[in-house]
Each structure stands twice: as C-alpha cells, then as structure tokens.
C-alpha cells in the first residue's frame, strides 16, 4: 500500500534509505522536512553545469565551478601545527598541472585516490603562488562517470548545524536522488485543458527535472510548471472562497442617490474631484447597486483623497436609509477621521458620533442608544465598534482603514451585523501601496481600486539624501523652516533586535536636539510611553505648541498636521522602502513645499543605496512598493508582515513572477466562472489537490 503514488509522498522521511531517526530529527528541526513529499518540494537554489569538461590549461582563478579529467602525479604534505596538516595533490591532464588541496580530510584523500589513476575532479578554481588550485574538490572515478549524461548539479540551502553533522548540500542531493529513483509516476494535479492550453510540462516530469535538469531549457520549463501550479492553487482557493461568500450572502441594494449626497456634492465639496476619485466612485456605485455585497480594497497614497471617497460612499448608504461606520486602527486616527468628516459635513444635518475607549459613561450610553434607534447615521471608531455590545439599527456600509491591522476574524464579525441574510458592504482603505500581484494574492477576494492622482494644489515632496557629516547644514535649514512658521518631524529608528541601544540613541538624540534648538519647543514620542502620555505629546505638536516632534515610527500611520513640512529620518539606511515612504507621507499635507531628508552614514551597501536612490527619484507609492517587493520579498513587506502570508510559496516569487501570478489568476477565474463548486467530473482532480494542500500546509481560511 505504501508505494501507491498518492500516499508515498506522505511517508515518514526516516524510512528513506540514508535518513534514519537522527537525520530525520535534523531535517525536521532545521528545514521542516518530515515526509517524502516535503523533501521533494525542497527545491535547489542554484545549479552548476556538469556536462562540460575543461582542460587544466583553460582554467582561471575567477571561474565558477569547473570539472577536469586527469590523474594525480604526486602528493606533498605540509605541517600546520599540532596534529594538523595541509595535503596537496599535484594533478595533470597533460595540458598543464594544478593542485588539489585539503586542510582536513587529507589523510583520507591519500588513502583513497591512487596516483596515476584517471579521476573526474570538480570544484571552484583559485590561484595560489601563480598556480591553479581547487580546495576540497569532489572526486569521482572517471571510468564510472558519463559526463555527457551528468546535466546540471543541484545545490540546496543547508544550515550551519546541518553542515556540522554531515548534512551538506551534497548529502541532501544524494537523499533527493534516492527518493526520485524510488518514486512511482506521480499523478497529475492540473486538468488537460490547462496543461495543453498553456503548454506546461507534466507534474511528474517537472518534479524530477527541477532536481536533475539536463540543461537550462528543461530547468526553465520545469520551474514554470511548478511555479504556475503553486500560484494557481492559491488563486483557485481564494476565488472559490470569494465566490462562496458571494453566493451565501446578498448585499443591500443602494439604488438611490438622494438629498444627503447631492447636498454635499453641490455645497460642501472642498474641491473638484480628481479623475481617479471619480473613477473609484463609479466602481463603488456599481458594486452597491449590484445586489451582491461589495468587498473592495481602495489603495491610494497618503493625501490622495481616500477619506473623501469613503465619506461619499457612506452618504450613499444614508440616502438609502442605512447607517455607516468607519474603523481606524488607533484612537488618535479615529479622532482624526471624526474631525475630517465633521469638517467636510459642516452645517449638514447628519449625526456623526465617535466610539473609542475614551468615550465612557453617559456619552457612551447615548451613542449606543442612537445606533440602535438609527439616529446615529455615521459612527467613527476603533475596532471596538464591531464588538457584540455595539448594535446598529441598520448597518449598510463599513469602511476599514489600514486593512493590514484588521484581520479576517474581525471582518467576519461584520456579517453578524447585517439583517435578512444580507451583510454590510465593505470598503477597505490602505495607504500602504500594495503591488498588484501581491494584492491579488493577499487580498484575492477583494476587488481593487486605485487612486493614483493627488488633489490639485498639492506639491510633490522633495526628497534629499544627506550624509551625517553635514548635520550643521541640516540644522540651519530646519531653523529657517521653523522661523517661517513650519513644524518638523525628526524620526529615529527603533528596531526590536537593538531596542535597548536604539532607545538610548533616541534619548541622547533628544538631548542633542534640545541643545541645538534652544529657542524652540520639542515633543518626544515612542512606543514605550504610556498611551495617555503619548497622546498628550502628539496633541502638543498637532496644536502647534511644539515645533519639533522627535519620534520613532509610531507616527508612521496617523497624525495629520498640515503645518508640518519637514521630515528628517535619521539612520535612514535601517528602514525599509515602504516604511520610508509611509514616514514621508506625514508631510506634504498643506499647500507649502515640503521636504523629506534621509540622513545616513557615508558607507552604504549596494542595496541600501538603491533604496535611498528610489526614494529620491519618485513619490509614486506603487513604484516604491514594486521596488520594495523586488528588494525584500513579500514576507518582509510592511503591511503584509502583520497579516502574515497565509500560504507558503516554495518556488514561486510574487515579486519576480508577476506574469505567472496573472496567468494563474486568469485560469482560476475561468474555472470558477464555469464551475464555482468544482463539482464537474473533470474538476475533481483540482478539488482533491485543494483538500490535500489544506491538510498538508496551511490554514486556507486565513486568506481573505
């Protein structure tokens, strides 16, 4: 039974010849490999072409791995201290002589590799004393090796602990070879229509080829097949989930544009909407008229006018006899939304109330009562607004600000707030620009809208890179700005790993700034402060009582101070691109020209220099997010870290495989459109693979 192709991949890795209990323990702890299937999906990270044999006379010290065929002429031994020796074998193929060197294991070499016998030697050449040498080479009996059939040798990532116990890349390769030789033909997981339509390699061939390709072309085809499959099942699952939700839950129909919306549009709109805002309003309008529940992600840079669009969507709900609410991740942000909405709605008969932790007693009771009897039309608050104690009379639209701080479980709570089997429409806003490929994968059940224009009158922020040797010049510029009536942020890094020293830097930095700016008032804010003290200090800056706010990244999402026109980021090399962009978005909110100064030491790595250059070149959040995704990978992206990648990609790379993400999405959408429950006979293969993935790898319910 064990060797049927379906369950051989579930077989415990310790039963694979060459593994056993000890190696199983090591593989499990270090790489999470416990079954045959998991070893099969532990893909090589690089390959070396073993089909070409060089002559010794062709070798240079800057070549990567090479192989030569020849024989050992003689051995020399050089003492290296107590009980240590360097063993050198002089090796020739008749065209020239090179050295094979062992700093340990030389005794074994002298015993096993015979002078005069032909060997295939493989390794990385270098030059020592004007002679080519290869240290610790791989050596095989030349009579037993067919180099034309060797193809490309795979290399596997291994940890220091593994190497210490003899489980290096070569050892992992031997285990993989044993497994592949043992495996029967593996069943196909994709239907013929996709395989043939996309000209994809079969699964069994792809899994064998990816470990032992004969050439680069075969390898490329195998990787495309495996990447496509991985991305396809992620997309299929997301779209199936979204389709289930849509079938299960109806949405309220808002088919009326009435007096509340029209009054606002005609009398209170502060400026003409941008083309992007109008486009997004049309998309929202189509959703809320459709009879299905809206689930839309609204992306736009800081200051692009997302809140105005959200408010107009809420006013449509009001015109149709429903209530709306907006949720923010922090109290200070909720208060800010409250203020913004009240300013927009000035003199309009719309009751807007705030519900956060600080609204207590009589006031809280009044708000809760107003929600129940329907007199509170718009509620602004933190996530507390979806607790069970908060009951609405008729909640029709929920706006969620900063999606990545608001999980799926919380979103599910909204469904209980609806009536008659329908659920409120959901509009999710984020100022963290998410590249399209990542948005498709992280928030696949959400339709995506993008506001990619800034409102008229906004000047682009000027970003400058300054070395920390020019602080005097920087301070002069800051004084000039403050004398013109502006305010300034100064941001220090606070990273978990180095929290102690970072806090010390912040405290010392604050003292230095107090001495450098004796004529001005400073506030200080960091995450270790009590919430009340933090709010107080923030408030002093918001009101203009202090001119400089010294802070850590706690200000990254939050305060709106139109008068703050300079953002100084110290040790900018320690921040990610998206984080730098978020911080920069704290300024440029008024009509004045704003500046962002990135301060770094002179010595920077290549990657850091790229990050800083991108920041200075563009204000486009999407370009920055794409670059960040390429530089750092999806797991690290600001905003995705909190929600966590709900799936584990073993070979695909969302940053670099954008076309495959789109291709997988199109195929999955096509199947779900035809057969949303995957009940047709030719889709059974997909259903069984989805069940297997759900069991093996991940909690798919997190993807939403």
N, C-alpha and C positions, 0 to 999 in steps of 0.2 A: 504493500500500500504506500509506503514511504516514498517510492520513486515515481508516483504519478506526478506529472508536471505541475498540477495545481498546488499540491501541498509540499513538494520537495523544498520550495522556497521558504516554507515555514519551519523547516528542520533546524534544530539547535546547532549552532556553529561548532560546538565542541565535538560533534561527530564527524566533522570534515577531517580527513587524514592530514596530519601536520598541525592540528589545533590542540585538542585536549582541554582539560579543565583550566590549567594555568593560563594558557594563551587566550582562552575564551574570556577569562576574567579581565585580562589586559585589554582585549579588543572591545569588550563591553564598556569598561570604565573610561577608556581613552577616546574611543570613536563611536560608542553607542551601537556597535555591531553585535547582534545576538543570534541572527538567523542567516541561512544561506542567502535569502533574498536581500538582506541588508548589506552583505558583503558584495553581492552582485551589483548593487546600486552605489557602492563606494567607488566613484569614478576616478581615473587618473587625472592629475592636474597638468601633466605635460608628457611629451613623448620624445624619444630620441630615435632617429632613423638608423636602424641596424642593417639595412640592406647594402650600404656602401662600405667597401673595404679600401682604406687608404694605403699608400706606400709611406714608409717612415720618412723618406726624403721630402714628402709633401707637407709634413706636419709643421705647424707654427704654434707659438705659445698662446695665441689669442683665439684658438678654435674651440668650439664647444666639444661635446663628447665625440670621440672617434674610435674606430677599430682597425687593427692591423693584424696581419698573419705573419708569423716568423718564428724564430727559435731563440732560446736562451744560450748565450755564448759562455757566460761565467757569472759567479756570484762574488760580491765583496761584502764584508761586514764591518761596521764602524761602531765602536762602543759609545753609549750615550748615558753614562752614569751607572749607578748600581743596578745590576740585573736588567739593563735596557740596552738595546742595540738597534741600529738602523741597518736594514738589509737592502742591498742594491743588486738587481739582476741586469746585466748588460744584454740587450735584446736586439736582434737584427733580422731584416727580411731580405738582405742582400743589397738594398739601395742605400742604407745608412744605419747607424747604431743609435739606440735610445736607451734610457734607463727606466726600469720598473722599481719603485721604492716602497718599502714597508717600514713604518715606525713602530708598529706592533704587528704580530702575526707573521713576522719574517721567518721564524723557525718552521712554521707550517709550510710556507712557500718553498723553502729549501728542500723539505722532505717530499713534497708532492709534485713540484714542477721540475721535470727532468731536463738537464742540459742536452741540447741537440734535437729535442722533440718539437714538432710544429704545434703552436698554440694560437688561438684567436684571443687577442688582448683588447680589452675595451676600457676606456676611461677618458678623463679630461687632461689634455696635454698642457704642460707649462715648461718654462725654460729655467734651468739652474746651471750655473757655470758654463754657459753657452751650449748646453746640451738639452735636447728634449727629454722630459721625464714625465711619467704618469705615476701618481701616488695611489697606493691601494687599488690596483686595477682589478677588473673582473677577468678571470682567465678560464677559457674552455678548451678542451682537446679539439684541435682544428679538424681532425678526421671525423668527428661526430657532429659537426655543425654544418648545416647548409645555409650559408649567409643569404642566398637569394630568397630563401623562404622565411627569413627572420622578421621582415617587416619593421614595425616601429615598436620600440620598447617602452612600456608604460611606466610612469613614476607616480607614486602615491604619497600623499601627505602623511607623515607619521610624527608622533610627539617624541620629546626627549626621553620620556620614561620608556616608550616602546623601543626606541633605538638601544637604550641601555640594556634591555632584556633580549636583544637579538631580533626584534621585530622591525626591521628597517623596510624601506620601500621594496627591496628585492624579495624579502621574506613575504610581504603582503602579495607581491606579484605571483610568487610560487603558489600561495594558497588560492588566489583567484584562478590561476591556470588549472589547478586540481579541480576546483569547483566547476569550471566551464567544461572540462573533459567529462565530468560525472553527470552533467545535466542532460536530461532528455530534451527534445524540442519543446520550447516554451510556447504556450498558447498566445494567440493574437488578442490584443485588447482594443483595437480600433476596427470599425467596420470597413469593408472593402471600398465602399463609396468614398471614404476619406483617403484611404491608402492609395487608391488608384488616382483619385482626383488631384491629390497633392503630390503624387509620385514619391511616396515615402517608403523607406526601407522597412521590411518586416521586423517585428519586435525581437524575435529570436536572433536574427542575423545582427540587428543593431546592438543588442546587449553583448554579443560575442565580439563584434568588431570594435566596439568602443574600448575594450580592454586590449585587444590584439589586432590593430589595424595593419593591413599590408602596405597601405600608402595613405597620403594626406587626403586624397579624394574620398576614399572609403570612410575614413575617420569623420570627415565633414558630413557625409550623408548619415552616418550612424548618430552623430550628435544632434543633427537637425531633427531626426526622427524622435530621439529620446526627449529633447527639449520641448518639441511640439506636444508630445504625449503629456508631459508633466503640466505644461501650461493649459492644455486643452481640458484636463480633468478638473483643474482649479476653476476654470471658467464655466465648465458644464455644471459643476456643483453650485456655483454662485447663481447662475442664471436659472437653474432649476428651483433653487430656494426662492429667488425673487418671483418667479412665475407662480410658485405655490402660494406665496403671500398674496399675490395679486388676485389669484382665484378665490382664496379663502376670505379676503377682506375687501369689501367695497370701500370706495371713498365718497365723501359727501360731494354733491354737485353744487359748485358755486357758479350759477349761470347769470348772475345779476351784477352789473356794475352800477352802483347806486349813488345816493347823495353824499355819503361819507367820503368815498373815493373821489368823486367828481369835485366836491368842495375843496378837498386837499389839493388835488391836481391843479385846479384853476386858481386858488387863492394862496395856498401855503408853500407850494413847491419853491424851494430857495433858488433853484437854477434849472435851466433846461437839462433834461436827462441826456446822458451820452448815448451814442448809438448802441453801445454794449449793454447799457442798463435797459434800453427799450427792448432789445432782442431777448434778454433774460425775462423781462416782464411778459413778453408774448409766450415764452416757453412755460412759465408758471401758469399763466392764464389757460393755456391749452390743457395742462395737467389737471387743474382744479375743475375744469368743465367736463372732463372725460368720463367721470363716473368711477374711475379707479383711483386708488389712493396715491397721492403724489409722494415720491421719495426722491428728492433732488438735492444734489450737492452743489452749492454755489461757491465757486472759487473766485477770489479776486485779491489783489494786493491790498495791503493796508492803505486806507484812504481812497479806495476805488468806488465807494458808494454802495457797499453791500447792505448796510443797515437801512438805507433809504428804500432799496428794493424790497427788503424783508418787511418794512413797515407798510409799503403799498400792498403787498400780498396780504398782510393782516387786515388792512382796511377792506379788501375784497371780502374776507371772511365776515367782517362786521356787517357789510351791506347785505349779506345773505343770511343774517340772523344768527351767526355763530360767534363764539369767543376765540381769542388767540392768545398764545403766550410765547415769550422768548426766554430762553435759558442761557445763562453765561457760566463759565467755569469758576469765576471768583466773585466775591461780593462787590469788590471795587468796580469790576467790569459791569456787573448787573446795575449798579448805581449809575454808572456812566451811560449805559443804554437807556435807563429811565430818563436821565436828563436830556439825552439826544432826542428821544421820542417826544418828550414834553415840549421841547423847543420846536420840533417840526409841527406838532399839533396845536401850537398856540391858538387860543381863542376858539378851538373846536370842541363841541360838546361830546368828547369821548372820555370815558373814565379809565384811566391807566393807574395801576397800583403796583407797588414793589413788595415782593415777599422774599426776604432773606433771613438769616439767623438773627439779625439785629431788630427785625420787626417783631415786637412781642406784645403780650397783654391785650389791652383793649383794641389797639390798632390792628393787631393780627386777627382778632375775632371779627372785626369789621370787614377786613379783606376777604376772609374765608366765607363770611355770610354773603358778601357781594358776588363772589364767584358762584355760589350755589343758586342765588336768585337771578343771576345773569346781569346784574347792574355793573359789575366789573367786566369791561369789554376786552381790555388788554392787560395781561399780567406779565410783569418782568421779574425775573428771579434767578436764583442759582438752581442746581438740580433738585433742591428741596421741593420745587413746585410739582414734581411728579410723585411725591410721597403719597401714600394711601390717604392720609388725613386731608389732603387738598382735593376737594371735589368741585368740578365745574358743572354748570347747568348744561352747557352745550359747547364743548371744546371742538373747534373745527380745524385749527392750524397750529402747529408747534414749530417754532424756529429754534434751532440748536446752534449756538455759536461755538466755534472751535471743536469740531467733531472728535478730534483725536483724544479729547479729555472726557469723552462721553461714550461709554461702552454700549454694546448690543443689548445687554441685560436691561440697562436703563431705558433704551429705546423701546424694548418690548413692553415696558410698563405703560407706555402711552396707549397701547392697544386696549388696555382696560378702561381708558378714559372715554372711549367712544360710545356711541349708542346704536341700537338696532343693527348690530353686526357690521357697522362701518367704523373705520378708525380715522383719527385726525390726519390731515395732510402733514407731511414733514419736510421742512426746508432746513438743510444743514449748511452752515456757513463756515468757511475756513479762510484765514489769511495766510496759511502755510501753503504756498503753491505746490500742488502735487502733480508731477508729470503724468501725462495722460495714461501711459502704460501702467504706472503704479496705481493711479486712481481706479483704473479698470479692474485691477487685481485686488486692491484693498477694499474698495467700496463698490464692488461689482454690481450690487443690486440698486445702486443709486444712479439716476440719470445725472449727467454732469453739465452744469452751465458755467461759463467763464465770463467775468467782467475784465476785459483786457484794455480798458482805456481809463485814464484818470480824468476826473471832472475838470472843466475849464478853470483856468486861474491857478491851478497847481503847478508849481515849478519843480522840475526834477531835482532830486537831492544830488549835490556834488560830493563825490566820494574821493578822498585823498589818502594816500599811503605815506606815513611819516615814520622815520626811524627814531628810536627812543633817545638818540643823542641830541634831538632837536626840541626838547621839552620847553626850553626858554622861549623859543619862537612860537610854540603852540600856546603857551600860557598868555603871551602878548595878544595873540589872536582871540583867545577866549575873553580876555578883559575887554577888548574892543567890542565884541558882540554884546557883552552884558551891559556896557555903557550905552549901547543903542537900545537897551530895554529888553533884550532877549534872555532866555534861560538855557541852561546847558546840562546834559546828562554826561556823567563820567562812569563808564562801566568797567568793573574788574571781573576777571574770571573766577568762578567758584566751582571747582570740579571735585566730585566725590572723592576720587583717589587721593587728592592732595588737599583735602578740605582744610586741615589744620594750618598749613603754610599759606594757603590762599586767604584764609580769614585774617591771618597776621598781616599779609600784604595789603588787604583791604583797610585794616585798622591803621597801619603805618601810612598807607597812601592817603587816607582821610586827613591824618595829621599834617602831612606834607602840603596837601591842597589848602588846608586851613591857614597854614603859614604863607603859602604863595598868594592867597587871595584874602588878605586881612580885612579889606574894605567890603567884602560881600558875605552873604549868609549861605551856609551849606546844610543840606539834609543828607542823612545816610540811611540806606535801606538794604537789608539782606534777609535771606530766607530763615535765618536762625532767630530772628526777632519775634517777639510775641505779636500775633496778628494785630492787636489794638495799636501797639507802638508803631508797627509798620504802616498801618492806615494813616496814623497821625502824621508821620513824617512825609508820606506821599501827599497828604492833604495840604501840608505847608507848601510843598512845591507846586501843586495844582493851583493853589490860590495866589501864587506869586510871592509868598512871604520869603521863600528862599530862592536864590538864583542858580545854585548848582546842586544837582542831585547825584550823590555818589552811591552807586548801587551795584548789585550783582545782576544776573539775568532774570531776577524776579520781575523786572519791568518789561520783559520780552513780549508778553501778551498782556495788554492792559491799557494803562492810562493814556488819555488823550489830552495833551497840553499844547494847544495851537501856538503858544508863545515860545515853546522850546524849539530852537532852530539849530542847535549843535549837538551831535552825538559823538563823544570821544570813546573809542573802545581800546582799552589798554591790553597788551599781550594778545592782540587780535589773532595771532597765529594759533592760539589754543581753542578757537571757536570753529564750529562747522559752518559751511556756507549758508545753509538755511537759517542758522541761528544769527549769523551776522546780518542777514537780510531782514530778519524779524526785528532785530535791535534797531537797525537803520530806520525801519518803518515808524519808530516812535517820534521822529522829527518829520518836518515837511508837511505838517498838518495845517499850517496857516498860509497866508499869502506871501510871507517873506521867503527869500532864498535860504535854504537850509543846507547844512554841511554834515558829513559823516567823516570822521578822522580815524583811520585804522593805524594804531601805533604798534610797531613790532621791533624786536632787536634786528641787527643787520644780518645775522646768519639765519637763513631760512632754507627749509628743504624745498626741493623742486615742486612737490605737490602743494605745499603751503603758498609758495609764490604764485602758483596757478590760481589758487583760491582768491588771494588778495587781488590779483590782476582782474579776475572776472568781476569782483565786487566794484572795482574802479571803472570798469568798462560799461556796465549795464545796471539799470534799475529794474529790469524785467524779471519779476519773480519766477516766471516759468523757465526762462533761460538758466537762471541760477539753480532752480530745483533740478533741471535736467543735468546740469554740470555736477551738482552735488551727488545725484544718483550715480553718475558715472565714476566720480572720485571715491565715493564712500560705500556704495551698495545700498540696497533698500533697507536692510536691517538697522542701519545706523541713522536713517533719515529722521531728522527732527519731526516729531509728529507721528511717525509710524512706530517709533520705539514704544510709545505708551500703549498703543493698541496691539502691538506685537504682530509679527507676521503670523497669521493664523495657519500657515502652511509652510512646509519645509521644502524649499526648492533645492534639489541635489545637483542639477546640471544646468538648468536654465538660469538666466541672469536678466532680471527685468530691465536693467539699465541698458544692456547691450543687445537684448533680443526683442526689441520693440516690434519689429515686423512679425516675428513669430507670435508675440502676445496678440497682435491684431488678427493674425490668421487663425489662431486657436479660438479667439473670441467669435469670429465670423462663423466658423464651423459649428461651435457650440450653440450659437444663437439660431443657426439654421435648423439644427436638430430639435431644439426646444420649441421653436415655432411650429414644427411639423408634429411633434410628439412630446408635449410638456411633461408627461408622466413616465416617459421612456418605456411604454408598455408594448410597443410593437416588437414582433419576434426578432427582427434584425438589430434592435437596440438592446437586447438582453445582455450582450457582451459588455455594453457600457455600464449597465446597471450593476452587474456583478463586480466590475472593476471599481466602481464608486464605493460599493459596500466594503470591498477589500481595503481600499485606501482609508475609509473611515475607521475600520477596525485597526489597521496597522499603524497609522501615522499620526492622526490629528483629530482634534475636535472640530469638525467642519462647522458646527453650529456657531462658532465664533465669527464666521465670515458673514458679514452683513454691513 
